[in-house]
Amino acid sequence: MRIDVVTLFPGMFAAYLGESILQRAQAAGTLAIHVHNLRDYTSGKHRVADEPPYGGGGGMVLKPEPFFAAAEAIFAADPARRPRVILLSPQGRPLTHAVAAELAEEPWLLFLCGRYEGVDERVRAHLTDDEISIGDYVLTGGELAALVVIDAVSRHVPGVLGDEHAATRDSYADGLLEGPHYTRPENFRGWSVPEVLRSGHAGRIARWRREQALRRTWQRRPELLLAAELDEADRLFLLILAQETTGE
Ligand code: 9D3
């Protein structure tokens, strides 16, 4: 997969993309990420990227010309195809596991990062295919959001995770939160690892983990249970949890 990013702050991307799984995927050629400085596509002596908003109201708005110039230069790198152009903005559709999996089907993505009060509407209307938000809180710009989307999407690209099926095992894939994990030592400051995990009994371990996931989801994100894939044993266990809750 090829990913391009247009931003006023390209330096924000190097540290995160230069480590761990995303670094390895780029070194292996599974992922090619190119970060472009929006200022390189501005014109005039002062290389201005932003201007005050028409109609007043304060703050600054990013001008359309540099985004179009940057995108057209990026399109020219491979005239046979077009990337899906994604604007990061607080007004976008919320990022979810399903959105990340959907974007991972694309061979080429181009992320446009906004700053200040926002981006000129003509960028959204005439350059952008998709608009994404990473949640209902205010960031100072689209850069961290682009990194979050790139990270979440990359996990779904075949070959990025060592194990082919790791992304489908992710907690959001089956609609439940994950239960607890333990490693050595067996006893730490008097807190010991649950006996069942050391029993070697694969069937009992699988059932225990499933029940822990159901219990946590029930306690913390009960709305997720409405869409989760549940079998008869899961439903029976939830009935018992519900009875515990009501004190039955
Ligand atoms: C004062 C009104 N603000 C809108 C909520 C203006 C504004 C604040 C922050 C406009 C842009 C931004 C910068 N944020 C992003 O570019 C952004 C973002 C976010 O703030 N939250 C969640 N997802 C995203 S994706 C891009």
Residues whose N, C-alpha, C, O or C-beta is under 5 A from the ligand:
A	BS01	9D3	L88 S89 P90 G114 Y116 E117 G118 I132 S133 I134 G135 Y137 V138 L139 T140 G141 G142 A145
